[in-house]
């Protein structure tokens, strides 16, 4: 054996062993754990690393929530509520799992775009490193921005039994994946132009088909680009899908989870098309004649969507929480509840209140489809309301003398 060969063998023997991180783009490995201490603003400021949050320490999780890191509420609140592990993905890293937004300049690092197989591999590595074997098998829900349809379709091809629900897409791109939307609940939202809002008539692209599937569209009325408010819509919709699809008993950690089947006929439907404050909704078995049909996993989600999708500004919820809004130059806050630490006490009695303009005979206060109280005069207040634990979508319905109704925008919070 020659001297150079011996030298190479010696160097190979002395070199540190290759780690899994060596074959990955930067920012993913080793798995970085996230806890409750950093503020969501601090998490957002780290644009270079994915993080894993385990809500209850050593206890097994029921699922995985893959979440875009953006100017939204704190998704750790949902992870705690659902007992789901949270994987945070800064927008610069979505290129590594198949994102197509080159504005992030991630491609300039010199590696090819990835796919959702990398997410599955990440969960397998995390399962071993954290001693949470269920991370490799439990169901997955996600919000990864408007590339969501492409990413979810890829994930659905690789692990169809694990995709519980997904969210967010450009309207026309979602229609490129009809097999996925036949089987995966998928909420998405888009802005409406000022011209359409002024004229009261929508315009659609030729490639925006309106199939009878498990998708649900909403408008972000009054929010400009709208992504600030989309988080709220996606989260309550995913919450209802989780309740509808997770089995009552989960298998031992590491074993496959069998999701409950979901069909269009078992849910509710609505009509996205009218521009107004009271879009039609009905059980799917009623065969609602909708110009643009949308689907919901249950009645609660249908009523919550009607409130979120409302253009009405006659009625504003003022308690026990307020609708998501911008105040003093900042979006959100504890008064908005969801994602901002504004929890409600499920053991306490709450006061529902609203501000109104216009002529209304009464106001019905709602928690989803459930009417929790009625006020027939000013001040529009109902006291002593008890709320069930969980994510609550609260809104007011104004009833005019002629019987017509409008819904306020919703106020959302987690009761615990």
N, C-alpha and C positions, 0 to 999 in steps of 0.2 A: 504494500500500500504506500503510495507516494506521500511525501510530507504535506503538500497542499490538501490532499484528501483528508489526512488525519486532522489538519487544522480546521477544515470545514466541519468535520464530525464533532470535534471538540466544541466549536462555537454553537452548533445546533444543540448539543447536550446542555451547554451552559445558558442558552437563551431562555427567557421566561416562556412558559406555555402560552399559546394563543388563547385569548378569551373570546367569548361570544361577541363582545363589543367590537372586536377587530373587524368583523364582517358587516357591521351596521353603520349607517350614516350617523354623524354625531348628534347627541342630544337624547338618545333613547336608552342606552345601556351604559353603566349598570342601572338597574331599576331604582329610581329615586322616589322615596316615600314622601308623601305629603300628609301633614296632620292639620289640626284645626287652628293652629297658632297664627300662621301668616294670614293677613287680610287677602281678600280676592284681588285687590289692587296690586298687592305685592306679588301674587302668583302671576297676574297678567304681565307684570313688568319683566318676568323671566320668559323671553321669547325664544330661548334656545334649548329648553328641556321639556320632555314629557314627564309627568308625575303620576304616581299611583296613590290613591287615598283609600284606605280601608276603614270604614266607618265605625266598626265595633271591635277593633283590635284582632284578637285571635279567633273570634267567632266567625263561622263560615258566612259568606255572602250569598245572596239569592240570585245575583246577576251582575252584569257589568254595564256601566253607563260611560260611554265614550263621548267626551264633551270638548267642543271647540273652546279655546281660551279667547274670550272677547269681552267687550264692554257690556256684560250682562250681569244678572244677579249671580250669587255664589252657588254653584251647582252642588257643593258639599251638603247643603240643606236637603236636596233631593236624595243624595246618596245615603244620608242618615235616615231619611223617611223610608226609603225603599229597601234599605240594607243591601245596597249595590256597591261594589267597588267602583271607584271613579278613576278613569284614565283621562288626564287633561292633555290636549293636543294643541299647542300654539300653532297659529296659522302658517308659520314658517315650516313646520314639520309635516303638514298634511301632504306635501309633495312626496314624502317618503312612503305614504300609504296609498298613493294614487291621485292626490289632488292635482288639479290642472291649472292653478293660478300662478303664472310665472311672475306676477308682480312681487311675489315673495322672494324672488331671486335665489331660491334654494338650489335651482339647477346649476347655478354658477359654481357650486362646490365640485362639480364634475362627475357626479354619479347620476345614473338613470332614475327616472321616477319609479316609485315602488308600487305596491298593490296592497290590498287588505290582507293578503297572506302574512304580511309583516306584522299586522296588528295581532293576528292569531298566534304567531310565533312569539310576539312580545308577551302575550298573556300566558303562554306555556312557560316561558322563562320566569315570569313573575310568580307563577304558581309554585315553582321549585324554590325560588329565592325567598319567598315569604311564607312558605309552608301552608299555602292556601291552594290545594290541588283543584278546588272547584273553579278557580279562575280559567282553567283550560276547558271547561265543559258547560258553564252556566249560560243562560240566555243573555243577549246583548241588545241594548237600545242605544241610540246615538243622535247627536247633533254635531255635525262637522261642517257647518256652513252650506253654501248653496251648491257645492259639488256633491251634496248628499245622495242624489239619485245614482250617480255613477259609482260612488263608494259603496253604497248599500247593495247595489246590484252585484258588484264584485264579491262582496262578503256573502251575499245570498247564494251565489254559485258555489262558494267554498264551504259554507257551513249553513245550509238552509234551515236546519233544525235549531239553530241558535239565534236566528234573527227574530226578535220579538216585535219590534217596531223601530221606525227610523223617522227622521224629520229634516226638512229644508231642501229645496231644490228650485232651480229655474223651472218655470211651468212647462216650457216646451221640452226640456231635457228629461223631465220625469216620464214623459210619454214615450221615450225610447225604450222603456223597460216594462212593458205591459205584464209580463209573467211575474215580475216582482210585485207590482202593485195589485195583482190579483190575490196575492198571498200575504203581503206585509202591510200592516196599517202605516200610512205615510201622510202626515200633515205637512203642508207647505204654505207659504204666504208670499204675497207680492204687493207692491205699492199700486195705487190707482192714480192716474194722472189728474191734474186739476181740471183739465177740460172734460174728462169723463165724469168727474164728480159734479162739475157745474151743469153738464147737460143731462146727467142722470142715466147715461147709457154706456155700457162697457164695449170695448173693442178687443177682439181676440186675434192672435196670430193663426195662420192656417194650420200650423203644426201643433196647436194647443187642443188636442183631442179631449173629449169629455166622456171617458168610458165609465161603465158601471163597475168600479173596482173598490179597493179599500183605501183610496186616497181622500184627503180633505183639504180644500183650499180656503184661505181666508185673505182678507185685505187688511193692510196696516193703515187704515184711515187716519190721516192727520199726523203721521209720524215721519214724514219725509222719506228717507231711505228705508226706515222701518225696522232695521235689524235690532234696534234697541227693544222694541216691543215683541218681536217674534219669539224671543226666549220664553215669555210668559205663555203664549199660545202653545208652543211645542211642549212645554213641560206639563201643562195640565192634560194635554192629549196623551202624552206618553204615560202619565200617571194612570189614566183610565184604561189604557191598553195593558199596562202591567197588571192591574186588578182583574182584567178580563182574561188574561192569557196564562199567568203563572199558576201552576198546580197548587192545590191546598197544602200538600205535603211535598217537600223537596227530598230527593234521594240523598244518600250519604255523600260527603264531599268527594268530588272527582268523578262521580257517576253522571251519565247523561240525564238531562232534565227534559221531560216530555211536556212541551207547551200545549195548552188547550187549543183546539182548532178554532179558527175564526172564519166566519162566512159573512157575506154581505147581508143575507136575509136575517141573521141573528142580531144585527145592530140597528142603528137609526140612520136616517138620511135627511139631507137638507138641500135647499137650492141656494147656491152661491150667488146666482145672477142678480137678483134685485138689489139695487142700491138703496138702502134704507135702514131702518132700525128694527125691523121685524121680519127677518127672512123665514120662509116656511121650513118646518122640521116635522118629522113623523117617523113612526116605526117603519123599518124597511119593508115589512110585509104589507104596508098600506099602499105601496106602489105610487109614491108621490110623483106627480108630473112636474119634473124639475128641468129647467132650461140648462142648468149646469149642476149636475148632481154631485153631492159630496157625502162622505160616509163617516159615521161615528161608532165607537165600540158600544156605547150605551146612551141612555137618555140624559144622564148627567152631562156627558161631553157635548151632546147636541145643544142643550140649553146654554152651556158655557160658551160654545162657539158662537151662538147667536148674539150673545152679549159682546164678545170680543170683536165680532164682525160688524158691529153696529156703527152707523154714521151719526147716530143721535147725540146731540150735545145739549138737549133740553134738561137732562137729568145727570147729575154727578153724585156718585157715592162719596160720602164723607166719613162714614164709620161702619164697622169697626176698623176698616182700613180704607185707603184711597186707591183709585186706579193708578197704574204705573204712569209716571209723568216726569217732567223736568222742572226742577225748582232751584232757584239761585244758581243756575248754570250747571247743575248736576242732575243726572238721571237717577231715579230710584230713591232709596232711603227707607228707614224703618217704617215710615207711614205707608209705604207701598207693600211691605210684607215680604213677598216671595223673593228669596235670595238676598235679603238685606237685614236679616236678623229680627224682623218684625213678627215674631211668632205670636199666636193667640193661645190662650189657656183653655184647653178643652173642658176643664172642670168648672170654668167660670161662666157667668151670664154676661152676654155682650149686648151693646146698643147699636142697632142698625140705623143709619141716618142718611139723608140725601138732600141736595139742593135742586130746586126745580125752577124752570121758567116756562111760561105757557100755561094753558088751561088744562088741568088734569083733575079728575074726580077722586082718584085714589092712587096710592103707590103700593105695589106688592114687592116685598123684599125677598130675595132668593138666595139660596145656597144651591147652586146648580138648578136642578128641576124642582127642588123642594121649596115651597113657600114657607118662610119662617116668620112672617108677620105682615100686617097690613096697616097702613096709615091713611086716613081719609081727610086730613087737614094739616095745615102747617102748625108747628114744625113737623116735617115728615120724619117721624122717629118711631122706632119700635124697640122696646127694652126687654131685657130678660131672655135673650136668645141663647140657647145652648147649641154648640157645634160639635159634631163628631170629629174624632181625631183624623188627621190626614190633610191633604191639600184641598183647601176650600176655595171655590170660585163664587164670589158674592157680587150681586148686582141688584139694581132696582128696575122694576117694570112700571111705567106710567100708563094709566088707563084713562082715556078721554071719555067724554060724555057719550059719544057715538059708539063706544066699545073698542075702538082701535087702540093699539098698544105699541109702545116703543121700549127698547131696552137700553139701559145705560151701559157704559163700558164697565168691565168687571174690575173688582178689587180682589187680589189674591193673597193668601197667606196660608201657612201651615199651622194647623191647630194640633197641640200636643199636650 
